[in-house]
C-alpha cells in the first residue's frame, strides 16, 4: 500500500540523519517503526545485528540527536596526548 506521510521538520531531519547514519532507506526505517508500534514483530531496526540479538549490545534509549561538542582541546593537543598509559599507538 502506498501512502503519504507529512512529518514535522525535526522528525524529517531525524529520519534523514538516521537513514544516513545506518545506511538504511527512510522507508525501511519507517516500516520497522510502524511494525514495532503496532506490536507486529519483525520491526527491530537492527534485527540483522548479532550483538543486539544476543543482548550484548542494547538498542538506543533515545532518538538520534546531533551532538554539539562541549569541550575543545587547545591547539597542538590531541586526545592521544590525554591518554595516561604506556601503550600509546
C-alpha positions, 0 to 999 in steps of 0.5 A: 500500500502506498501512502503519504506521510507529512512529518514535522521538520525535526522528525524529517531531519531525524529520519534523514540523519538516521537513514544516513547514519545506518545506511538504511532507506527512510522507508525501511526505517519507517516500516520497522517503526510502524511494525514495532508500534503496532506490536507486529514483530519483525520491526527491530531496526537492527534485527540483522545485528548479532550483538543486539540479538544476543543482548550484548549490545542494547538498542538506543534509549533515545532518538538520534540527536546531533551532538554539539561538542562541549569541550575543545582541546587547545591547539597542538593537543590531541586526545592521544596526548590525554591518554595516561598509559604506556601503550600509546599507538 
